[in-house]
Amino acid sequence: MASSVPGPRPLPESRYDLSTYWGRIKHCAEISDPSMLLTTEKDLTKAREIIKSYRNGEIEKPTPSFWYAKKQLDSTVHPDTGDTVLLPFRMSCCVLSNTVVTLGMLTPGLGTAGTLFWQWANQSLNVAINSANANKSTKMSTAQLLTNYSAAVGASCGVALGLNSIVPKIKHLSANSRLILGRLVPFAAVVTAGIVNVFLMRGNEIRKGITVFDEHGESVGESKKAAFIAVGETALSRVTNATPIMVIPPLILVKLQKGFLKGKSVGVQTLVNLGLITVTSFAVLPFALGVFPQRQSINVKKLEINLHGKHDKDGKKIETVYFNRGI
């Protein structure tokens, strides 16, 4: 993100009002724009220079080139380290990276092997995205990473297989209701494992705390309370992010298979399913991502007492601190 570029002058968080849900939706639509995948290292170098010029007062007020440079950095660069996030795990690649595994999970009649494979693939992608975009002020060892990864995969596969065996046995429901519940099993598995995934992958942050910053981007200290907020909201975001993509397409597909798609080949049905997932993903992702702000602010009095009473580099008492929530 552009905040990784140092300078004495604070950056505007966005051209939109991030205190409002609609403002965050428009902001998230920008950072998840797939065209940002075409950003090169040369483009990032130029973008950093523009942001640096602004932060050092060489640019008086935000210009269109400033906002475009900020968009490039926000969608490509990690906010804590300033490193370029590997392409498949960037926010701008979120829809494209998830489309294939979502299509796999939502394919009707997968069977045990197919269910296990696609749940494993989805959790592997989630772990990679979490690891690439998590708050980097707290490190995680390789052993912890592997343990947490195994637990997330186990939770996902366990829930999926368990529900797949239970749903057909619910005799008091109609065949159509059981069909619909069966199509929603991947959603239950993804949400359960997603929450487990977040708390396991980022448990160190809760135990050790994350770095909070003043308005100038200077470190104020470590806070476990801020870490709990960051990780908790990220876990909840897993539910909001998965709900439309994992619920809307399968319900529409059930309806279409009784009408337009009835008797059509598996290939045609797969293409329609892919189209539903892709359109839903692009249409609703910004709405899901915008539920919680990425960069959080909190009154320092709500955090640990050792953070109270500190002053910034100008001698001003610090009342509000900021932290990166992660994704």
KOLPATOR-447518 format. One line per field, with one value per atom (N, C-alpha, C): residue in one letter; atom name; x, y, z. Coordinates in steps of 0.2 Angstrom, whole numbers, plus 2048, in hexadecimal, padded with zeros to 3 digits. Layout:
N
residu: c(A,...)
atome: c(CA,...)
x: c(X,...)
y: c(Y,...)
z: c(Z,...)
END
This chain:
327
residu: c(M,M,M,A,A,A,S,S,S,S,S,S,V,V,V,P,P,P,G,G,G,P,P,P,R,R,R,P,P,P,L,L,L,P,P,P,E,E,E,S,S,S,R,R,R,Y,Y,Y,D,D,D,L,L,L,S,S,S,T,T,T,Y,Y,Y,W,W,W,G,G,G,R,R,R,I,I,I,K,K,K,H,H,H,C,C,C,A,A,A,E,E,E,I,I,I,S,S,S,D,D,D,P,P,P,S,S,S,M,M,M,L,L,L,L,L,L,T,T,T,T,T,T,E,E,E,K,K,K,D,D,D,L,L,L,T,T,T,K,K,K,A,A,A,R,R,R,E,E,E,I,I,I,I,I,I,K,K,K,S,S,S,Y,Y,Y,R,R,R,N,N,N,G,G,G,E,E,E,I,I,I,E,E,E,K,K,K,P,P,P,T,T,T,P,P,P,S,S,S,F,F,F,W,W,W,Y,Y,Y,A,A,A,K,K,K,K,K,K,Q,Q,Q,L,L,L,D,D,D,S,S,S,T,T,T,V,V,V,H,H,H,P,P,P,D,D,D,T,T,T,G,G,G,D,D,D,T,T,T,V,V,V,L,L,L,L,L,L,P,P,P,F,F,F,R,R,R,M,M,M,S,S,S,C,C,C,C,C,C,V,V,V,L,L,L,S,S,S,N,N,N,T,T,T,V,V,V,V,V,V,T,T,T,L,L,L,G,G,G,M,M,M,L,L,L,T,T,T,P,P,P,G,G,G,L,L,L,G,G,G,T,T,T,A,A,A,G,G,G,T,T,T,L,L,L,F,F,F,W,W,W,Q,Q,Q,W,W,W,A,A,A,N,N,N,Q,Q,Q,S,S,S,L,L,L,N,N,N,V,V,V,A,A,A,I,I,I,N,N,N,S,S,S,A,A,A,N,N,N,A,A,A,N,N,N,K,K,K,S,S,S,T,T,T,K,K,K,M,M,M,S,S,S,T,T,T,A,A,A,Q,Q,Q,L,L,L,L,L,L,T,T,T,N,N,N,Y,Y,Y,S,S,S,A,A,A,A,A,A,V,V,V,G,G,G,A,A,A,S,S,S,C,C,C,G,G,G,V,V,V,A,A,A,L,L,L,G,G,G,L,L,L,N,N,N,S,S,S,I,I,I,V,V,V,P,P,P,K,K,K,I,I,I,K,K,K,H,H,H,L,L,L,S,S,S,A,A,A,N,N,N,S,S,S,R,R,R,L,L,L,I,I,I,L,L,L,G,G,G,R,R,R,L,L,L,V,V,V,P,P,P,F,F,F,A,A,A,A,A,A,V,V,V,V,V,V,T,T,T,A,A,A,G,G,G,I,I,I,V,V,V,N,N,N,V,V,V,F,F,F,L,L,L,M,M,M,R,R,R,G,G,G,N,N,N,E,E,E,I,I,I,R,R,R,K,K,K,G,G,G,I,I,I,T,T,T,V,V,V,F,F,F,D,D,D,E,E,E,H,H,H,G,G,G,E,E,E,S,S,S,V,V,V,G,G,G,E,E,E,S,S,S,K,K,K,K,K,K,A,A,A,A,A,A,F,F,F,I,I,I,A,A,A,V,V,V,G,G,G,E,E,E,T,T,T,A,A,A,L,L,L,S,S,S,R,R,R,V,V,V,T,T,T,N,N,N,A,A,A,T,T,T,P,P,P,I,I,I,M,M,M,V,V,V,I,I,I,P,P,P,P,P,P,L,L,L,I,I,I,L,L,L,V,V,V,K,K,K,L,L,L,Q,Q,Q,K,K,K,G,G,G,F,F,F,L,L,L,K,K,K,G,G,G,K,K,K,S,S,S,V,V,V,G,G,G,V,V,V,Q,Q,Q,T,T,T,L,L,L,V,V,V,N,N,N,L,L,L,G,G,G,L,L,L,I,I,I,T,T,T,V,V,V,T,T,T,S,S,S,F,F,F,A,A,A,V,V,V,L,L,L,P,P,P,F,F,F,A,A,A,L,L,L,G,G,G,V,V,V,F,F,F,P,P,P,Q,Q,Q,R,R,R,Q,Q,Q,S,S,S,I,I,I,N,N,N,V,V,V,K,K,K,K,K,K,L,L,L,E,E,E,I,I,I,N,N,N,L,L,L,H,H,H,G,G,G,K,K,K,H,H,H,D,D,D,K,K,K,D,D,D,G,G,G,K,K,K,K,K,K,I,I,I,E,E,E,T,T,T,V,V,V,Y,Y,Y,F,F,F,N,N,N,R,R,R,G,G,G,I,I,I)
atome: c(N,CA,C,N,CA,C,N,CA,C,N,CA,C,N,CA,C,N,CA,C,N,CA,C,N,CA,C,N,CA,C,N,CA,C,N,CA,C,N,CA,C,N,CA,C,N,CA,C,N,CA,C,N,CA,C,N,CA,C,N,CA,C,N,CA,C,N,CA,C,N,CA,C,N,CA,C,N,CA,C,N,CA,C,N,CA,C,N,CA,C,N,CA,C,N,CA,C,N,CA,C,N,CA,C,N,CA,C,N,CA,C,N,CA,C,N,CA,C,N,CA,C,N,CA,C,N,CA,C,N,CA,C,N,CA,C,N,CA,C,N,CA,C,N,CA,C,N,CA,C,N,CA,C,N,CA,C,N,CA,C,N,CA,C,N,CA,C,N,CA,C,N,CA,C,N,CA,C,N,CA,C,N,CA,C,N,CA,C,N,CA,C,N,CA,C,N,CA,C,N,CA,C,N,CA,C,N,CA,C,N,CA,C,N,CA,C,N,CA,C,N,CA,C,N,CA,C,N,CA,C,N,CA,C,N,CA,C,N,CA,C,N,CA,C,N,CA,C,N,CA,C,N,CA,C,N,CA,C,N,CA,C,N,CA,C,N,CA,C,N,CA,C,N,CA,C,N,CA,C,N,CA,C,N,CA,C,N,CA,C,N,CA,C,N,CA,C,N,CA,C,N,CA,C,N,CA,C,N,CA,C,N,CA,C,N,CA,C,N,CA,C,N,CA,C,N,CA,C,N,CA,C,N,CA,C,N,CA,C,N,CA,C,N,CA,C,N,CA,C,N,CA,C,N,CA,C,N,CA,C,N,CA,C,N,CA,C,N,CA,C,N,CA,C,N,CA,C,N,CA,C,N,CA,C,N,CA,C,N,CA,C,N,CA,C,N,CA,C,N,CA,C,N,CA,C,N,CA,C,N,CA,C,N,CA,C,N,CA,C,N,CA,C,N,CA,C,N,CA,C,N,CA,C,N,CA,C,N,CA,C,N,CA,C,N,CA,C,N,CA,C,N,CA,C,N,CA,C,N,CA,C,N,CA,C,N,CA,C,N,CA,C,N,CA,C,N,CA,C,N,CA,C,N,CA,C,N,CA,C,N,CA,C,N,CA,C,N,CA,C,N,CA,C,N,CA,C,N,CA,C,N,CA,C,N,CA,C,N,CA,C,N,CA,C,N,CA,C,N,CA,C,N,CA,C,N,CA,C,N,CA,C,N,CA,C,N,CA,C,N,CA,C,N,CA,C,N,CA,C,N,CA,C,N,CA,C,N,CA,C,N,CA,C,N,CA,C,N,CA,C,N,CA,C,N,CA,C,N,CA,C,N,CA,C,N,CA,C,N,CA,C,N,CA,C,N,CA,C,N,CA,C,N,CA,C,N,CA,C,N,CA,C,N,CA,C,N,CA,C,N,CA,C,N,CA,C,N,CA,C,N,CA,C,N,CA,C,N,CA,C,N,CA,C,N,CA,C,N,CA,C,N,CA,C,N,CA,C,N,CA,C,N,CA,C,N,CA,C,N,CA,C,N,CA,C,N,CA,C,N,CA,C,N,CA,C,N,CA,C,N,CA,C,N,CA,C,N,CA,C,N,CA,C,N,CA,C,N,CA,C,N,CA,C,N,CA,C,N,CA,C,N,CA,C,N,CA,C,N,CA,C,N,CA,C,N,CA,C,N,CA,C,N,CA,C,N,CA,C,N,CA,C,N,CA,C,N,CA,C,N,CA,C,N,CA,C,N,CA,C,N,CA,C,N,CA,C,N,CA,C,N,CA,C,N,CA,C,N,CA,C,N,CA,C,N,CA,C,N,CA,C,N,CA,C,N,CA,C,N,CA,C,N,CA,C,N,CA,C,N,CA,C,N,CA,C,N,CA,C,N,CA,C,N,CA,C,N,CA,C,N,CA,C,N,CA,C,N,CA,C,N,CA,C,N,CA,C,N,CA,C,N,CA,C,N,CA,C,N,CA,C,N,CA,C,N,CA,C,N,CA,C,N,CA,C,N,CA,C,N,CA,C,N,CA,C,N,CA,C,N,CA,C,N,CA,C,N,CA,C,N,CA,C,N,CA,C,N,CA,C,N,CA,C,N,CA,C,N,CA,C,N,CA,C,N,CA,C,N,CA,C,N,CA,C,N,CA,C,N,CA,C,N,CA,C,N,CA,C,N,CA,C,N,CA,C,N,CA,C,N,CA,C,N,CA,C,N,CA,C,N,CA,C,N,CA,C,N,CA,C,N,CA,C,N,CA,C,N,CA,C,N,CA,C,N,CA,C,N,CA,C,N,CA,C,N,CA,C,N,CA,C,N,CA,C,N,CA,C,N,CA,C,N,CA,C,N,CA,C,N,CA,C,N,CA,C,N,CA,C,N,CA,C,N,CA,C,N,CA,C,N,CA,C,N,CA,C,N,CA,C,N,CA,C,N,CA,C,N,CA,C,N,CA,C,N,CA,C,N,CA,C,N,CA,C,N,CA,C,N,CA,C,N,CA,C,N,CA,C,N,CA,C,N,CA,C,N,CA,C,N,CA,C,N,CA,C,N,CA,C,N,CA,C)
x: c(804,800,804,802,805,808,805,807,80E,810,817,81D,81B,820,821,827,828,828,826,826,823,824,822,81A,818,811,80C,807,802,7FF,7FD,7F9,7F2,7EE,7E7,7E6,7E1,7E0,7DD,7D9,7D5,7D2,7D1,7CD,7C6,7C4,7BD,7BD,7B7,7B6,7B5,7BB,7BB,7B7,7B5,7B1,7AA,7A8,7A2,7A2,79D,79D,79E,79A,79A,7A1,7A4,7AB,7B0,7AF,7B4,7B2,7AC,7AA,7AE,7AE,7B1,7B9,7BB,7C2,7C5,7C1,7C2,7C2,7BD,7BC,7C3,7C6,7CC,7D2,7D3,7D9,7D8,7D2,7D0,7D0,7D1,7D1,7D6,7D4,7D9,7DD,7DC,7E1,7E7,7E7,7ED,7F2,7F0,7F5,7FA,7F8,7FD,802,802,807,80E,813,81A,81E,824,828,82A,82B,82C,827,820,81A,81A,81C,81C,822,827,82D,82A,827,825,81F,81B,815,818,81E,821,824,827,829,824,81E,819,816,815,813,818,81F,824,824,823,823,81D,817,812,813,816,817,81D,821,826,824,81E,81B,81D,820,821,81B,816,80F,80B,807,803,7FD,7FA,7F3,7F2,7EE,7EE,7EB,7EF,7ED,7EB,7E8,7E6,7EC,7F2,7F8,7FA,7F8,7FA,7F5,7EE,7E9,7EB,7ED,7EE,7F5,7FA,7FF,7FE,7F9,7F7,7F3,7EF,7EB,7F0,7F5,7FA,7FD,7FF,803,7FE,7F8,7F3,7F1,7F1,7EF,7F4,7FB,800,805,806,80C,809,80D,80B,80B,806,807,80C,80E,813,81A,81B,822,824,81F,821,823,823,824,81F,820,81B,818,812,80E,80E,810,810,809,80A,804,7FD,7FD,7F7,7F4,7F7,7F5,7F3,7F4,7F2,7EA,7E8,7E1,7DE,7E2,7E0,7DF,7E2,7E1,7DC,7D9,7D5,7CF,7CC,7C6,7C9,7CE,7D1,7D4,7D7,7DA,7D5,7D0,7CB,7C5,7C5,7C0,7C1,7C7,7C8,7C6,7C8,7C7,7C0,7BD,7B5,7B1,7B3,7B0,7B0,7B6,7B7,7B3,7B3,7AF,7A8,7A5,79E,79C,7A0,79E,79A,794,78F,792,791,792,79A,79E,7A5,7A7,7A4,7A6,7AB,7AE,7B2,7B9,7BC,7C2,7C2,7BD,7BD,7BC,7B7,7B6,7BD,7C1,7C7,7CC,7CC,7D1,7D0,7C9,7C8,7C8,7C6,7C7,7CE,7D2,7D9,7DC,7DA,7DD,7DA,7D4,7D2,7D5,7D6,7DA,7E1,7E4,7EB,7EC,7E7,7E7,7E6,7E1,7E0,7E6,7E9,7EF,7F4,7F5,7FA,7F8,7F2,7EF,7F0,7EE,7EF,7F6,7FB,802,805,803,805,803,7FD,7FA,7F9,7FB,7FA,7FE,7FC,800,807,80D,813,817,814,818,819,815,816,818,81E,820,81D,81D,81A,820,821,826,823,828,826,822,824,820,819,818,812,80D,810,80D,80A,80E,80C,807,808,803,7FC,7FC,7F6,7F2,7F7,7F4,7F1,7F4,7F1,7EA,7EA,7E4,7DE,7E0,7DB,7D8,7DD,7DB,7D6,7D8,7D5,7CE,7CD,7C6,7C2,7C5,7C1,7BE,7C3,7C1,7BC,7BE,7B9,7B2,7B1,7AA,7A7,7AB,7A8,7A6,7AA,7A8,7A3,7A3,79E,797,797,790,78E,792,790,78D,78F,78C,786,785,780,779,77A,775,770,773,76E,76A,76C,769,763,763,75D,757,753,74D,747,747,741,741,746,746,745,742,740,747,746,74C,74F,74B,74D,751,74F,752,759,759,760,764,762,766,769,765,768,76D,76B,770,777,776,77C,780,77D,781,784,782,784,78A,78B,790,797,799,7A0,7A0,79A,79A,79C,798,799,7A0,7A3,7AA,7AF,7AE,7B3,7B2,7AC,7AC,7AF,7AD,7B0,7B8,7BB,7C2,7C5,7C1,7C4,7C5,7C0,7C1,7C7,7C7,7CC,7D3,7D3,7D9,7DC,7D8,7DA,7DD,7D9,7DB,7E2,7E3,7E9,7EF,7ED,7F3,7F5,7F1,7F3,7F2,7F3,7F2,7F8,7FE,804,802,7FE,7FD,7F9,7F4,7F0,7F5,7F9,7FD,803,806,80B,809,804,802,804,801,803,806,809,80C,806,805,801,805,802,806,802,806,803,801,7FE,7FC,801,808,80D,810,80D,810,815,817,81C,819,81D,81B,81A,815,813,815,814,815,811,811,80D,807,802,7FB,7F8,7F6,7F3,7EB,7E9,7E2,7E0,7E5,7E4,7E4,7E9,7E9,7E3,7E0,7DA,7D4,7D4,7CF,7D0,7D7,7D9,7D7,7D9,7D8,7D1,7CD,7C6,7C2,7C3,7C0,7C1,7C8,7CA,7C6,7C5,7C1,7BA,7B7,7B0,7B0,7B5,7B5,7B5,7B8,7B8,7B0,7AC,7A5,7A2,7A3,7A0,7A2,7A9,7AC,7A9,7A8,7A6,79F,79B,793,791,792,78E,791,798,79B,79A,799,798,790,78C,785,781,782,77E,77E,785,785,782,783,780,779,776,76E,76B,76F,76D,76D,773,774,76F,76D,767,761,760,75A,75A,760,761,761,764,764,75D,758,751,74E,751,74E,753,756,75A,760,763,768,766,760,75E,75F,763,765,76B,76E,774,77A,77F,785,789,78D,791,795,798,79C,799,792,78E,78D,78B,789,78F,795,79B,79D,79C,79D,798,792,78D,78F,791,793,799,79E,7A4,7A2,79D,79A,797,793,78F,794,799,79E,7A2,7A4,7A9,7A5,79F,79B,799,797,796,79C,7A2,7A8,7A9,7A9,7AB,7A6,7A0,79A,79A,79C,79A,7A1,7A7,7AD,7AE,7AD,7AF,7AA,7A3,79F,7A1,7A3,7A6,7AC,7B1,7B7,7B6,7B1,7B0,7AD,7AB,7A7,7AC,7B2,7B7,7BC,7BE,7C4,7CA,7CF,7D5,7DA,7DA,7DE,7DA,7DB,7D7,7DA,7D5,7D7,7D4,7D7,7D4,7D7,7D3,7D5,7DA,7E0,7E5,7E3,7DE,7DC,7D8,7D6,7D3,7D8,7DF,7E4,7E8,7ED,7F1,7F4,7F5,7F6,7FD,802,809,809,803,803,800,7FE,7FB,800,7FE,802,809,809,80F,80E,813,813,816,814,817,81D,820,826,826,81F,81E,81D,81D,81B,814,810,809,807,802,800,7FC,7FE,7FA,7F4,7EE,7E8,7E5,7E7,7E4,7EA,7EA,7EF,7EC,7F0,7ED,7F1,7ED,7F0,7ED,7F1,7EF,7EB,7E5,7E1,7E3,7E6,7E8,7E2,7E2,7DC,7DC)
y: c(7FA,800,806,80C,812,814,812,814,811,80C,80A,80E,814,819,81E,81F,823,82A,82F,836,839,840,843,845,845,848,842,841,83C,83B,835,834,834,837,836,82E,82B,824,822,826,825,82B,82B,830,830,82A,829,82A,82B,82B,824,822,81B,81A,820,81F,81D,81D,81A,814,810,809,80A,80F,810,813,817,819,813,80F,809,804,804,800,802,809,80C,80B,80C,80B,803,7FF,7F7,7F6,7F9,7F7,7FA,7FF,801,7FC,7FA,7F6,7EF,7ED,7E6,7E6,7EC,7ED,7E8,7E3,7DE,7E2,7E8,7EB,7ED,7ED,7EF,7E9,7E3,7DD,7DF,7E4,7E6,7EA,7EC,7F1,7EE,7F1,7EE,7F2,7EF,7F2,7F9,7FA,801,806,803,807,809,804,804,809,809,80E,815,816,81D,81F,81A,81B,81D,81A,81B,822,824,82B,830,82F,834,834,82F,82F,832,831,834,83B,83E,845,848,845,847,847,842,841,846,849,84D,855,856,85C,85F,85B,85D,85E,85A,85A,85D,863,866,862,860,85D,857,852,84C,84E,84A,84B,845,844,83E,839,83C,837,835,839,836,831,832,82D,826,827,820,81D,821,81E,81A,81E,81B,814,814,80E,808,80A,805,802,806,803,800,803,800,7F9,7F7,7F1,7EC,7EE,7EA,7E9,7EE,7EE,7ED,7E9,7E8,7EE,7F0,7F6,7F7,7F1,7F1,7F1,7EC,7EB,7EF,7F1,7F5,7F0,7EA,7E5,7E3,7E2,7E0,7D9,7D9,7D2,7CE,7C8,7C3,7C3,7C3,7C5,7C1,7BB,7B7,7B9,7BC,7BD,7C4,7C9,7D0,7D0,7D6,7D8,7D8,7DB,7DC,7D5,7D0,7C9,7C5,7C8,7C4,7C0,7C3,7C0,7BA,7BC,7B7,7B1,7B2,7AD,7A8,7AB,7A7,7A4,7A6,7A4,79C,79A,793,78E,790,78C,78C,792,792,78E,78E,78A,783,781,77A,778,77C,77B,77A,77F,77F,77A,776,771,76C,76B,766,75F,75B,753,752,756,755,74E,74B,745,747,742,743,745,742,744,74C,74D,754,759,757,75C,75D,758,759,75D,75B,75F,767,769,770,773,770,773,774,770,770,776,776,77C,782,783,789,78C,787,789,78B,787,789,790,792,798,79D,79C,7A0,7A2,79C,79D,7A1,7A0,7A4,7AC,7AD,7B4,7B7,7B3,7B6,7B7,7B3,7B3,7B9,7BA,7C0,7C7,7C7,7CD,7CF,7CA,7CB,7D1,7D3,7D9,7D6,7D9,7D6,7D8,7DC,7DE,7D8,7D3,7CD,7C7,7C4,7BE,7B8,7B3,7AC,7A7,7A2,79D,799,795,790,78B,788,783,785,78B,78E,78E,791,791,78A,785,77F,77C,77D,77A,77E,784,788,786,785,783,77C,777,771,771,775,776,779,77E,781,77C,778,773,76E,76B,766,769,76F,772,772,775,775,76F,76A,763,760,760,75D,75F,766,769,767,767,766,75E,75A,753,751,754,753,755,75B,75D,759,758,754,74D,74A,744,745,74B,74C,74E,753,756,751,74C,747,743,743,73F,742,749,74D,74B,747,744,749,74D,751,757,758,75D,75A,75F,75D,75B,758,757,75D,762,768,76C,76C,76F,76C,765,762,763,764,766,76D,772,778,778,775,774,771,76C,769,76D,772,777,77C,77D,782,77F,779,776,779,77A,77E,784,788,78E,78D,789,787,785,781,77F,785,789,78E,794,795,79A,797,791,78E,78E,78B,78B,792,797,79D,7A1,7A0,7A3,79F,799,795,797,798,79A,7A0,7A5,7AC,7AC,7A9,7A9,7A5,79F,79B,79F,7A1,7A5,7AB,7AE,7B5,7B5,7AF,7AE,7B2,7B2,7B5,7BD,7BF,7C7,7C8,7C3,7C4,7C3,7BE,7BD,7C2,7C5,7C9,7D1,7D2,7D9,7DB,7E0,7E3,7EA,7ED,7F3,7F8,7FD,803,809,80E,813,81A,81F,826,828,82F,831,832,833,834,82D,827,821,81E,822,820,81B,815,810,813,811,813,80E,807,802,7FC,7F6,7F0,7F0,7ED,7ED,7E6,7E2,7DC,7DD,7E3,7E5,7E7,7EA,7EC,7E6,7E1,7DB,7D7,7D7,7D3,7D6,7DC,7E0,7DE,7DF,7DD,7D6,7D2,7CA,7C9,7CB,7CA,7CC,7D3,7D5,7D2,7D0,7CC,7C5,7C2,7BC,7BD,7C2,7C4,7C5,7C8,7CA,7C4,7BE,7B8,7B6,7B7,7B5,7BA,7C0,7C5,7C4,7C2,7C2,7BB,7B6,7AF,7AF,7B2,7B1,7B2,7B8,7B9,7B4,7B3,7AF,7A8,7A6,79E,79D,7A2,7A1,7A2,7A8,7AA,7A6,7A4,7A0,799,795,78F,78F,794,795,796,79B,79C,796,792,78C,787,786,781,783,789,78C,78B,78C,78C,784,780,779,776,779,777,77A,77F,782,782,788,789,784,781,77D,775,774,76D,769,764,760,762,768,76A,766,766,763,765,761,764,76A,76A,76F,776,776,77C,77E,779,77B,77E,77B,77E,785,786,78D,792,790,794,796,790,791,796,795,799,7A1,7A2,7A8,7AB,7A7,7AA,7AC,7A8,7A9,7AF,7B0,7B5,7BC,7BC,7C2,7C4,7BF,7C1,7C3,7C0,7C2,7C9,7CB,7D2,7D7,7D5,7DA,7DB,7D6,7D6,7D7,7D5,7D5,7DC,7E2,7E8,7E9,7E7,7E8,7E3,7DE,7D9,7DC,7DE,7E1,7E7,7EB,7F2,7F2,7EC,7EB,7EE,7EC,7EF,7F3,7F8,7FC,7F8,7F9,7F6,7F9,800,803,806,803,805,80A,80E,813,812,813,812,817,819,81D,819,81C,819,817,81A,819,812,80F,809,803,805,800,7FF,7FC,7FA,801,801,807,809,805,807,80B,80C,810,817,818,81E,823,82A,82F,830,82D,82E,834,836,83C,83B,83E,83D,841,841,845,84C,84F,856,858,853,854,854,853,853,84C,84C,846,842,83B,837,834,836,834,82E,82E,829,825,81F,81B,817,814,811,80A,805,7FF,7FC,7F7,7F4,7ED,7ED,7E7,7E1,7E1,7DB,7D8,7D3,7D0,7C9)
z: c(800,800,800,7FE,7FE,805,80A,811,812,80E,80F,80D,809,807,80D,810,815,813,818,817,81D,81E,824,823,81D,81C,81C,820,81F,819,817,810,811,80D,80D,80C,810,810,809,806,800,7FD,7F7,7F4,7F6,7F9,7FB,803,806,80D,810,813,816,81C,81F,825,823,81D,81A,817,817,813,80C,809,802,800,804,802,802,807,807,801,7FF,7F9,7F3,7F2,7EC,7EC,7F3,7F4,7F2,7F5,7F4,7EC,7E9,7E1,7DE,7E0,7DD,7DF,7E5,7E7,7E4,7E3,7E0,7D8,7D5,7CE,7CB,7C7,7C3,7BF,7BC,7B8,7BB,7C2,7C6,7C5,7C3,7C2,7BD,7B9,7B3,7B6,7BC,7BF,7BF,7BD,7BC,7C2,7C3,7C8,7C6,7C0,7BE,7C0,7BF,7C1,7C8,7CC,7D3,7D6,7D2,7D4,7D3,7CD,7CB,7D0,7D2,7D7,7DE,7E0,7E6,7E6,7E1,7E0,7E1,7DE,7DE,7E5,7E9,7EF,7F4,7F3,7F7,7F6,7F0,7EF,7F2,7F3,7F7,7FE,801,808,80A,805,807,805,803,802,7FB,7F7,7F0,7EB,7ED,7EA,7EF,7EE,7F3,7F4,7EF,7F1,7EC,7EE,7E9,7E2,7DD,7D6,7D3,7CD,7CA,7CA,7C9,7C8,7CF,7D5,7DB,7DD,7DC,7DD,7DA,7D3,7CF,7D2,7D4,7D7,7DE,7E2,7E8,7E7,7E2,7E0,7DE,7DA,7D8,7DE,7E3,7E9,7EE,7EF,7F3,7F1,7EA,7E8,7E7,7E8,7E6,7EB,7F0,7F5,7FC,800,807,80B,80F,813,818,81B,820,81E,819,817,810,80C,806,801,802,7FD,7F8,7F2,7ED,7EF,7F0,7F1,7EB,7EC,7E6,7E2,7DC,7D7,7D9,7DA,7DB,7E2,7E6,7ED,7EE,7E9,7EA,7EA,7ED,7ED,7E6,7E1,7DA,7D6,7D9,7D6,7DA,7DF,7E4,7E0,7DB,7D8,7D3,7D0,7CB,7CE,7D4,7D8,7DB,7DD,7E0,7DB,7D5,7D1,7CF,7CE,7CC,7D2,7D8,7DE,7E0,7DF,7E1,7DC,7D6,7D1,7D3,7D5,7D7,7DD,7E2,7E8,7E7,7E2,7E1,7DB,7D9,7D3,7D7,7D4,7D7,7D6,7DB,7DB,7DB,7DF,7DF,7E2,7E7,7EA,7EF,7F3,7F8,7F6,7F1,7EE,7EB,7E8,7E5,7EA,7EF,7F5,7F9,7FA,7FE,7FA,7F3,7EF,7EF,7EE,7ED,7F4,7F9,7FF,801,800,801,7FC,7F6,7F2,7F4,7F6,7F9,7FF,804,80A,809,804,802,7FF,7FB,7F8,7FE,802,808,80C,80E,812,80E,808,804,804,803,803,80A,80F,816,818,816,818,814,80E,80A,80C,80F,810,818,81C,823,826,82C,82F,830,82E,82E,834,839,83F,844,843,847,842,843,83F,841,83C,83D,83B,83F,83D,838,834,82F,832,838,83C,83E,840,841,83B,836,82F,82D,82D,82B,830,836,83B,83A,839,838,831,82C,826,826,82A,82A,82E,833,837,833,82F,82A,825,822,81D,820,826,82A,82B,82E,82F,829,824,81E,81B,81B,818,81D,823,828,828,827,827,821,81B,814,814,816,816,81B,821,826,824,821,81F,819,814,80E,810,816,818,81C,81F,824,820,81B,817,814,811,80D,812,818,81D,821,820,823,81F,822,81E,81E,824,824,81F,81C,817,810,80C,805,801,7FB,7F7,7F5,7F3,7F0,7F6,7FC,802,803,803,804,7FE,7F8,7F2,7F3,7F6,7F7,7FD,802,808,805,801,7FF,7FB,7F7,7F3,7F7,7FD,802,807,806,80A,809,803,802,806,806,80A,811,814,81B,81D,818,819,819,813,812,818,81A,820,826,828,82E,82E,828,827,827,824,823,82A,82E,835,839,838,83C,839,832,82F,831,832,834,83B,83F,846,847,844,844,841,83B,837,83A,83E,841,848,84B,852,856,852,855,856,852,853,859,85B,861,867,867,86C,86E,868,869,868,864,862,85C,859,853,854,84F,84F,84E,852,851,84F,84B,849,84A,84B,84B,844,844,83E,839,83B,837,834,836,834,839,83E,843,848,849,84E,855,858,85F,864,862,866,863,867,866,86A,867,86A,869,86E,86D,86C,86F,86E,867,864,85D,858,85A,857,857,85D,85D,859,859,854,84D,84B,844,842,846,844,844,84A,84A,844,842,83C,836,835,830,82F,835,835,833,836,834,82C,82A,822,81E,821,81D,81C,821,820,81B,81B,817,80F,80F,808,805,809,806,805,808,808,801,7FE,7F7,7F2,7F2,7ED,7ED,7F4,7F5,7F6,7F6,7F7,7F0,7EE,7E8,7E2,7DF,7D9,7DA,7DF,7E0,7E0,7E3,7E3,7DD,7D9,7D2,7CE,7CE,7CA,7CB,7D2,7D3,7CF,7CF,7CC,7C4,7C1,7BA,7B8,7BC,7BB,7BA,7BD,7BC,7B6,7B3,7AD,7A7,7A6,7A1,7A0,7A5,7A5,7A5,7A6,7A6,7A0,7A0,79B,797,799,796,798,794,796,79C,79F,7A5,7A3,79D,79B,79B,798,798,79F,7A3,7AA,7AE,7AD,7B0,7AE,7A7,7A5,7A8,7A8,7AC,7B3,7B6,7BD,7BE,7B9,7B9,7B8,7B4,7B2,7B9,7BC,7C2,7C7,7C8,7CE,7CC,7C6,7C4,7C4,7C2,7C2,7C9,7CD,7D4,7D8,7D7,7DA,7D8,7D2,7D0,7D3,7D3,7D5,7DC,7E0,7E8,7EC,7E9,7ED,7F0,7ED,7F0,7F6,7F5,7FB,801,7FF,805,808,804,807,80B,809,80C,813,815,81C,821,821,826,823,826,824,824,81F,81F,824,824,828,82E,834,839,83E,841,846,84C,852,858,85E,862,868,86C,86D,871,878,87B,881,882,87C,87B,87B,87A,87A,880,880,886,889,890,894,892,890,88E,888,884,87E,87F,885,887,889,887,889,885,87F,87B,876,873,86F,868,863,85D,85C,856,855,855,855,855,85D,861,868,86A,865,866,869,86E,872,86D,86D,868,86B,868,86A,866,860,85B,858,858,854,84E,84A,844,843,840,83F,838,835,82F,832,82F,831,82E,828,824,821,81D,819,81A)
END
